[in-house]
Amino acid sequence: MSNFEKRPLGAILTGDGTQFRVWAPVADDVTLVLDGSEGDDARSERLDMEPAGAGYFERFVDGLGPGARYRFDLGEAPEPFPDPAGRFQPEGVHGPSEVIDPSSYDWQTPDWGGVAQENLVFYELHVGAFTPEGTFDAAREKLGFLKDLGVTAVELMPVGAFPGTRNWGYDPAAFFAPDRTYGRPADLQHFVDAAHAEGLAVFLDVVYNHFGPDGAYAGAFAPFFTDKHETPWGQAVNLDDTHSEGVRHFFISNALYWLEEFRFDGLRLDATNALVDDSDPHFLEEMAVRVGKAFPDQKRYLIAEDDRNARHLIDPRSPEGDAPRGYGLDGVWADDFHHQVRNLTAGDDLFYFADFTDTTAAEIAETLRRGWFYTGQYAPNFGKERGTTTEGLAPERFVVCIQNHDQVGATAVLLFAPELPLLFMGQEWAASTPFQFFTDHHEELGKLVSEGRKDEFAEFAELTSGQVPDPQAESTFERSILRWDEFDDMPHAGMLAFYRDLLHLRPELPPAGPHGDREGERFHVEAHGDHGLALRRGEHVLLAALANGQTLPRPAGADVVLHSEDPAYTASGRELRFPDDGRSVRFERPGALVVRE
């Protein structure tokens, strides 16, 4: 690693001033433009940056402190640009960057030890729609609720600054700056600190596979894209072409920034299948190495979102024997379970669901044994063979979820399975608020986004009842905000109690062995008919009906721990029937029964 790569990007405070550093290989000269600050020491001046080699420019400004606002002038554009590695954008993504002091926050949890991977239960939330206020501070006030619910990790959808006032976060513009609508950087630090005080890990969703369509000025400084590869967003991020060293350094520095300055416990890496890199080591492997070296004493997790079912993502970098070298990531989202459940319980068979038509309980059982269903078979929608074996991989390397939260049988399977469950905000009380796609782009771009959304779903009217919410409409965002008063009453209160009781049971379940090498007394799953599942974990057995009219075998002499017909969970509870002298249980509708032998 060269010396310049060891130096951080952006505006870095020192004891007596601020060191500015930017990577701009396309520029002959770079000028630092101080726009003034809110304090008494406001400075408005232009200062030449000094070349530091490999396209980097530096400048130390004596006496300049937090709050100073600045931009960079590359000489060609009519206006100076914000810093691609700016820590805060107080006036939005098009305005000046602000010098931030990350040490100003007084951390209260210096001895935080993290959460073991096998104990992770994720709760994904969007900061803007999680509460009516839509801020880090308001979300922080709900951490006690999440702790009581029984989850162990909060996963934030991307918080990097975006154009406008509302966005899912997948239109990244300022990669290092928490969005101003959510609060200041110290507010995010406070959120993470408070979560740790509650015993909750915090993960952040980061996007490195594309830039947003507005306000992403990093591309004006350097060749961040290459035409060597294509992705669903167009040209690929440049990870293996000319100047790729600087691109890789930019994004790995970003990952380390979130983990170091905000003390996130891990990152969820968006669409890693679109991070195309033919060099060695692969970008993801290099990131894993750099993160491991930066945190030798406490684990920081890297979880990939990837649709290939590719084990090399999580295989070790130093394998035993002649096994192939992997990237060494810690886990991967495994969507096969979600798609199977949706097909079986709701009949979804379009888009990627086409690879899971006519799903049976036996196929879901196979997925729970392996982590994912496709392990090399031909997948029609994928258009080729998909997946690899999971032999020897621990189930906690796989993150699984469901979307149809009101299907209690599927919910019980999700929370009982040995893979790591992920809930989406409001799922735990069957929230009535739909999480709809929303943006706040300028008029010209917003019109294109709205029309594109309509065109995208035009041939799938049966999925949308002919209506596609306008992502630019403020009402679309407002409909997506959780209503925190609705779980006081049935049926939401019952669903919340059902989730809470299952999550509180989960720590009592013994860990399962690696895929392909499990002991029957620790984990066993089998199908009963096309719509029934029985899962055993130690002395606990879950019987789940995924359709009406299911009869499942009940272990003899087992005590009932909980069942979905309990009046605490549903206002229309029905008495359980145990035919065959108690050796079976009859479900008239989808449901679940947990017993202890």
N, C-alpha and C positions, 0 to 999 in steps of 0.2 A: 504494500500500500504506500503510495507516495505521500509526501508531507502534506500537500494541499488537501488530500482526502481526509486527513485527520482533523482539519479545521472545520468548524461548523459554518453552515450557511446562514445568511440573514444578518440581522442586527444583534450583536452579542455585547452585553454590558460587561465592562471590566471595572477595575477599582476606580478609575479616574476618567472614564469616558465610554464611548461605544465603538466597537469594531464592526465595520460593515464588510460583507463579503458576498459576491454574487458571481454566478457562472454565466458568462455571456460570450461564448466563442464566436458568435456571428458579428460581434461589434468590434470595431477598431478602438473606440474610446467609450468610456462610460462615465457619466457625471452624476454624482450624488446631489439630489435636490432636496434641501431641507425646507419643508413647507411650514415650519413653525409648530408650536405645541400649545397646550392649554395652560402651561405654567408661566411663571415670570421670566424664565430663561428662553422664551421663544426665539428661535433662530430661523431666519429665512435667507439661505445662501446656496450657491452652487459650488461644489467641490469636485475636482477631478479625482477619479478613482485610479489607483495604481495597478498596472498589470502584474499578476502574480504567477503566470505560467498556466498552460493548459486551458486557456480561456477564462481563468478566474481573475477578478478584479477586487481590490481591497482598499479600504481607507479607514484610518482611525481618526475619530473626532474627539478631541480632548474636551472634557467637561460636559458632554452631551449625555443626558440621562433618560429615564423612563418618561413616556408621554410624547417624546419628539416624533413628529410625523415627517415622512420622507418618501421620495420616489427616485427612480433611476431614469436618466435620459440617455438613450442609445444613439442619439444624433440623427436618426433617419425618420422617426415617427414625429408627428406634429405635437404630441403631448408626451410627457414622461410617464413611465409605467410604475405601478406598485411593485414591491419586491416579491418575486415568485416564492420566496421563503419567509415572507413577512409573518410575524406572530399574531398580528391583529389588524383588521380592516375596519376602523371605527366609522367610516363613511360609506362602507360597502366595497364590493370587489373592484370597482373602478376608481376608488379614491386612494389617498396615500396610505401607506402602511405606518404602524405605530411601534415604537421601541417599547418592548415589554421586559419587565424584570421578573423572571420566573421564580426567583428566590423570595419574593415579597410575601408569598403565602406561607403561613405558619402551619406546617403539617402536624396533625394530632395523632397520627398512627404510624410512628417510625418503626415499630416492631411488627408491622403487618407481615404475616407469613404466607399469605395466599391460600388458595383452595386446591387440594389435590385433584388431579384431572378426573379420576374416577368418581369424584363427588360433585362435579359440575352439573348444574341444572340451569340452563340459560333462560333469561327473560329479555326478549328483544323489544326495544322501544324507540319511538321517534320522539325526540325531545320536544319538537314543536306541537305535536298532536297528543302527547301523553297527558298534558294538563291544559286547562283553559288558558293559563298564562303562557305556556310554551317556552319555559326558561329552565336553565340548569337549576336555579334556586327552587323553583316550584317542583321540579322532578325530585330534588333532594328531599323534599318534605314527604314524599311517598315511599322512601326507602324502608321505613318501618313496616309499611304494608307488605312490601315484597319479602322482607325477612320473615314476617309472620306467615306469608303464603307458603314458604318452604323452598323457594328458589335459592340458589347459591351464587349466581352470577348474573349481572346486568350487562346486556349487550346494546350499545348505542348504535343506531343507524348513523351514517356518516355525518359529522358535525362541521366539516370544513366549510369555509365561507362559500356561498353560492349567490347568484344574481337574484335580486328581489328580496322578498320577505318570507317566502315559503317555498320549500322544495324537499323532495325525498332525500336529497343528499348525493344522488348519483350523477349530478352535473358539476363535478368538482372544478372550482376556479382557483381558490387560494388554499393550497394543500396544508399549510402550516397554521392557518388562522381559524380558531373556532368562530362560528358565525355570530355576528353581533346581535342578531335577533334572539339568540339563546342566552347571551350574557358575555361577560369578559372572561379572558383566560383564567383568572383567579377563581371565578365562579365554577368553572369546570374542575379545577383542582379541588375546590371545596366539595363538589359532588363526589368525586372519587374518594376523597378522604372520609367523608361521611359514610359512604358505602362500606369502606374497609372497617370503619368503626362498628358497623352492623354485621360484620362477618361476610360481606358480599364482595366477590371479585367483580371487576369491571373490565369489559372488553369493548373495543372500538372497531367498527366497520370502516375499512379504508379502501379507497379506489385508486388503483395504479394502472389500470388497463386502458383508460381513455381520459380525455379532458372534456369538460362541459363546453357547450356551444357559445358561451358568453362569459367574458371576464377572466378567462384562463390565459394570462399573459406570459406564462413561462415559455410558450412556444415562440414568442418574439425574441427571446434571449438566446435560444439554443435549439438545435435540431432534435426535438423530443420525439419525432416520428420518423418512420422509415417506410419506404414503399417495397421493402423486401417481403413483407408479410401483410395479409389482410385480416381484419377482425370484423365482428358485427358492427363496429362503429367506424369502419373505414381503415385507414392506415394504422399499423400497429405502433405501439410505443417502442421507441428505439432502444432495444436491449442488446443488440448484437451487430450494429452497423457503426459507421464512422461517428465518433463522439459518444458512443454508448457508455463509455466509462463514467462520463459526467451525469448521464441520465440515471444510471444505476446508483451512483452516489447520492443523487438528489432524493430518490425514493427511499433508499435504505436509511439515509439521514432522517427522512420524514418518519419512518417507522421508529427509529431510535428516539426521536424527539417526543413522540406521543408516550412511549414507554418510560422515558426518563423524566421529562418535565411534568408529566401529568400522572405518572405512576400507574398507568393502565396495566392490568394483569395479562393482557393479550390482545391480539389483533385478529379480526376476521378479514381475510384477503379476498376481495371481490373478484369473481370470474377469473380465476387463475388460468383457466384454459385459454384465455385471450392474451396472456403474457407470453408471447411467442419469442423464444430465445434459442438459437442454435449454437450458442457458444458454451464453453466449459470453463468454470462451473455455470450452471443455470442461475439466472437471477434469483430464483427462490432459494436455491441452495446457499448462495452467497449471503442472502438476507438471514437465513437461519444461522449461519456461522457467525455473522456479525452480532446478531442478537444474543446468541449464546455466550460470546466473549464479553459482551457488555454487561451481562447479568450472570456471573458465574455462581453466585450464592443463592439466588432465588429465581425460580422458573418464570419465564415469560412465554406465553403460548402463542403460536402462530397456527391459525385454523384456515384452511383453504376452502373457498366455495368453488367447486369444480364439477362439471357434469360428465366427466369421462370415466368415473369409477377407476381411477388410476392409482395403484398402490405406491408407485414410485414417489408420489408426493410425500408420503409419510414413512416410507422405508428409511432406515438409518443411513447416514452418510458413510459410516464405516461398518459395513455388513460383515457377518461372519462367513467364513468359507468363500465359495465362489458366487454368492448371491450378488445381484446387481446393486450398484450404489443408488441410494435414493436421495431425496432433497432434504430429509430430516425435519419436515414440518411435524407438528404435534397432532393434528387432526384434520378431518375433512367433512364438509357437509355431505350427507348421503341422502339424496332426494328420492330414491326408489321407493322407500317405505311410504312417504307422503303421496307419491303418485299412485301407488297401489291402493292405498286406503281411499283416496278420492274416487278412483275408478270403481272399487267394490261398493262403496257406500253411497256415492252420488252419481255414478255412471259417466263421469267425465272421460271422454275419449278423443278429444281434439288436441292439437299441438303435441307436446311431449307426452301427453297421456295416451297417445296412440300406441306407444310401446308397452302399454299395460292394460290393454283391453281384455275383458273377461278374466280379471284377476280373481283368484280363489284364496281362501284362507291358507291353503297349503303353500301357495307361493309367498304369501306374507310371512308365514312361519320360516320359510327358507331364507328370506331376507333378514329376519331377526337372528337367524343362526350365523349369517355371513356378513352382515353389515350393509350390503347392498345386493340387489337381485341379479343384475347383469354382471357376469364375471367372464365375459368373452363371447356371449351369444350374439347373434345378429339382431340388431334393433332397427325395426323398419323406419321409424321417424328419424333416428340418428343416421340412417343410411349406410351403416357398416357395423362390424363387430364392435361391441362396447363392453368395457370393463376388464378387470383382472381379478385373479384369485385374492382372497383375503386370509388365506391360511396363515395362522400364527399371529395375526394382528388382534390386539385387545379390543373389545367392544367400545371402550371409552375413547377410541380414536375416531369414532363415527358420531356425528351430530345429526339427529333426526327430528322431524316435526310433523305436525298435521295442520290442516287448515280448517276442516269442518269441526270446529270446537264443540258443537252441540251434539255430536255423536259420542255418547258416553262410553260405549264399548271400545271405540278406537282411542278415546282419551285414556282409558285405563291401560290399554296396551302400550301407548306411548310412555306413560309414566312408570310402568312396571318393567319395561324392557331394559336390558343391560346397556344399550347404547345411551349416549347423552341426549336427554330431551331438551328441546327448545320450544318455549312458548312465545307467542307474539302478544303484545300488550292488549289487554281486554279479553283475550281468549279465555282466561280463567273464570270469567263470569258471563261468558257468551254475550259479549257487548253488542248492543244494537247498532253501534256506529260502524259503518263500513270504512275501511282504510283505502281511500281512493287516490289515484295518481294525481298530484297537484304540482303546479309550477307558478312562477310569477316573473316571467320573462318580459322584456320590453315588447311593445305592441307588434312590431314586425315579426320577431322571432316567435312570440306567443301565438300569433295566428298560424304560423307554420306548425307549431307543436300541436295545437288544437285540431287542425285539419289532418295532420299525420295520424293522430290518435283515432279519429273517425275512420280514416282509410284502413288503418291496421285491423280494426274490428268489423269492418263492413261485411265481410263474408261469414262472420260468426255471430249473427244477430241473435241466435238462440242463447248465447252466453250473456247477452247484455239487455235482453228484452227490447232490442232496437234502440236503446238509449245508451250513449257513451258520455259519461260526465265530462264536461269541459275542464281540462286540467288548469286552465287559466282563471276560471271562475273562483272567486273567493269563497263562494258557497260550497264548492267541492272540498276545499280545505276544512271549512267549518264543520261539515258533516263528518269529517274524519276524526275530530277531537273527541277523546273519551269523555263519557258522562259518568262522573264519579258518584253520583247519587243513585244510579239505577240498580246497584247490587244490594240495596237495602231491602228489596222486595223480590219475591219469586217471579219468574224462574231463575233470575240472575243470582240471587242469594244461595239457592240450592246448588247451582253449578259451581259457585265459588267454594262452597263447603266441600263439594266432591273433589275438586282439584286440591284443596288444602289438605284434606285427609289422606289422599293418595300420595301427595308430596311428603307429608310427615311420616308416612309408612316407608318411603323409599330408603332412608338411611338404615333401616333394619334388614334390608335385603343384602345377601352376601354377594360379593363380586363374582362375575362369571369369568371363566378361563378364556384364553385366546380362541379366536375362531378356528374351528377344526380340531380343537384339543380341549374340549370342555368335559368336566365331570358332571354326570347326570344329576347329582344331588345339589349342585350349585346353580345350574340353569338347564332347563329343558323346555322345549316348545313343541307342540303338535297341533295339527288341525283336526277339527271334527266337522265333517261336511264341508260345504263351500263357504260357510259364514260363521264358523265357530273356532275359537282358539283357546288353548289351555297353556299357560306359562307357569313354570315352576322355578322359584328362586329360593333355595334352601327349604325352610318349612312352610313358606307361603306359596299358595297357588292362586293364580288369577284365571277365572273362566270368563271369557268375553264373547258376547253375541253381537255380530256385526250386521244382523238383519232380524226381521221379525220371526217369531216361531222357531226358536232354536232350543234344542235339548242337549245339554252337555253333561258328561260324567263328572260326578262330585266325589272327591276322595272320601273314603269311609271314615267316619268318626271325626272329621275335620270341623273345627269351630269357625263360625262366620265372623270375619273381621269387619267387613263392610260390604254393602251391596247398593246398586244404583237405584233401587226402588225404596230405599229408606226415606221416610217423610222429611228428613233433614235435607235431602237432596232434590226432592220433587214434590210438588203439591198434589200430584196425581199418582202417588205411589201405589203399587199393587203388591199384595202379599206374595212372597216367593213360594213357588211350588217345587217340592222335592219328590218326584215320582220314583218308582223302582225302589221303594223302601228307603228313600233318602240317598240312593246312590247316584241320582241325577238331579239336575236343576233345570227348570223350564223357564225360558225367557219368552214372553209374548211380544216383546219389542226389544230393540237393541239395548244392551245393558251389560253389567259386569258384576261379578261376585268375587271377593277375595276371601279365602279361608286359610286357616293355620292348622297344620297337622300336629 
